[in-house]
Amino acid sequence: MSLRRKTHPLLFKWRHFEAEIILLSIRWYLSYRLSFRDLVEIMDERGLKIAHTTIFRWVFR
């Protein structure tokens, strides 16, 4: 993952979450056709409090 940080540092600048979390959420949304609220539940199980609108903004950015 360190390669991604070096190649795309500006994509994740000023984000409140780490790049790995953002990429994982987007990957799961696109690959498994999960809803935004499903992803919120998955992240909540992992101890992350994320709103479904935040994931929506990540996907459509």
Rosetta silent file (secondary structure, phi, psi, omega in degrees, C-alpha in Angstrom):
SEQUENCE: MSLRRKTHPLLFKWRHFEAEIILLSIRWYLSYRLSFRDLVEIMDERGLKIAHTTIFRWVFR
SCORE:     score description
SCORE:     0.000 S_00000001
   1 L     0.000  -19.747 -178.887    0.000    0.000    0.000 S_00000001
   2 H   -64.249  -27.584  177.684    2.928    2.337    0.432 S_00000001
   3 H   -64.656  -41.161  179.180    3.205    2.524   -3.356 S_00000001
   4 H   -63.384  -38.975  179.720   -0.307    3.936   -3.598 S_00000001
   5 H   -62.714  -37.179 -178.393    0.473    6.595   -1.051 S_00000001
   6 H   -75.935  -34.330 -175.811    3.463    7.729   -3.077 S_00000001
   7 H   -84.138  -26.502 -177.124    1.700    7.691   -6.453 S_00000001
   8 L  -129.559   50.271 -175.841   -1.571    9.342   -5.404 S_00000001
   9 L   -68.617  -29.757 -176.558   -0.850   11.564   -2.420 S_00000001
  10 L   -77.523  -23.470  179.124   -3.007   14.441   -3.655 S_00000001
  11 L   -64.353  -30.227 -175.284   -6.098   12.272   -4.139 S_00000001
  12 L  -111.418   11.115  178.442   -6.326   11.677   -0.422 S_00000001
  13 L   -69.283  138.664  179.261   -5.064   14.981    0.864 S_00000001
  14 L    71.216   15.692  175.913   -7.364   16.595    3.445 S_00000001
  15 L   -87.984  149.182 -179.133   -9.380   13.391    3.935 S_00000001
  16 L   -83.687  -17.003 -179.345  -10.377   12.389    7.458 S_00000001
  17 L  -115.475  157.186 -179.799   -9.837    8.683    6.777 S_00000001
  18 L   -68.510  155.201 -178.201   -6.794    6.796    5.572 S_00000001
  19 H   -59.156  -36.904 -179.196   -6.464    6.002    1.880 S_00000001
  20 H   -62.495  -37.785  179.669   -6.752    2.254    2.539 S_00000001
  21 H   -68.821  -43.027  179.405  -10.175    2.690    4.142 S_00000001
  22 H   -62.891  -48.120 -178.754  -11.442    4.830    1.285 S_00000001
  23 H   -64.567  -39.253  179.197  -10.133    2.430   -1.367 S_00000001
  24 H   -64.690  -43.521  178.818  -11.504   -0.608    0.439 S_00000001
  25 H   -62.306  -44.697  179.543  -14.970    0.930    0.723 S_00000001
  26 H   -65.309  -42.887 -179.972  -15.011    1.885   -2.945 S_00000001
  27 H   -60.903  -46.241  179.688  -13.708   -1.545   -4.002 S_00000001
  28 H   -65.093  -39.543  179.711  -16.387   -3.372   -1.983 S_00000001
  29 H   -62.133  -45.187 -176.438  -19.137   -1.077   -3.274 S_00000001
  30 H   -78.104  -34.336 -175.808  -18.177   -1.612   -6.911 S_00000001
  31 H   -81.170  -40.544 -171.209  -17.248   -5.293   -6.716 S_00000001
  32 H  -110.544    5.373  178.411  -20.000   -6.733   -4.538 S_00000001
  33 L    53.918   43.079  175.993  -22.878   -4.339   -5.201 S_00000001
  34 L   -81.880  151.402  174.961  -23.274   -3.486   -1.541 S_00000001
  35 L   -79.612  164.595  177.892  -25.385   -0.524   -0.544 S_00000001
  36 H   -61.937  -37.809 -179.834  -23.820    2.450    1.190 S_00000001
  37 H   -71.014  -32.058  172.911  -25.638    1.507    4.373 S_00000001
  38 H   -62.540  -43.086  178.943  -24.302   -2.068    4.141 S_00000001
  39 H   -64.784  -35.913  177.166  -20.795   -0.639    3.957 S_00000001
  40 H   -62.334  -42.518  178.812  -21.494    1.557    6.977 S_00000001
  41 H   -64.121  -41.983  178.930  -22.480   -1.556    8.954 S_00000001
  42 H   -62.291  -45.398  179.996  -19.328   -3.402    7.823 S_00000001
  43 H   -68.035  -33.687  177.415  -17.109   -0.493    8.808 S_00000001
  44 H   -64.336  -37.559  176.308  -18.963   -0.134   12.120 S_00000001
  45 H   -62.978  -26.103  179.688  -18.139   -3.776   12.897 S_00000001
  46 L   -94.484    6.171  174.980  -14.491   -2.832   12.390 S_00000001
  47 L    88.837   15.335  179.507  -14.748    0.137   14.759 S_00000001
  48 L  -109.443  128.684  177.637  -15.057    2.917   12.169 S_00000001
  49 L   -98.081  105.011 -178.573  -17.885    5.414   12.346 S_00000001
  50 L  -129.222  136.609  176.202  -18.621    6.492    8.771 S_00000001
  51 L   -82.461  150.925 -179.836  -21.835    8.011    7.408 S_00000001
  52 H   -64.456  -28.720  178.615  -23.330    6.550    4.243 S_00000001
  53 H   -69.561  -28.371  176.769  -23.132    9.969    2.599 S_00000001
  54 H   -66.098  -45.115  178.345  -19.361    9.978    3.123 S_00000001
  55 H   -64.850  -39.289  176.766  -19.004    6.720    1.199 S_00000001
  56 H   -56.060  -45.501  179.936  -21.335    8.116   -1.465 S_00000001
  57 H   -65.445  -37.302  178.264  -19.005   11.108   -1.925 S_00000001
  58 H   -63.669  -42.348 -176.376  -15.947    8.845   -2.143 S_00000001
  59 H   -68.757  -42.008 -174.008  -17.516    6.687   -4.858 S_00000001
  60 L   -93.067    8.874  177.068  -18.751    9.532   -7.027 S_00000001
  61 L   -84.094    0.000    0.000  -15.656   11.714   -6.662 S_00000001
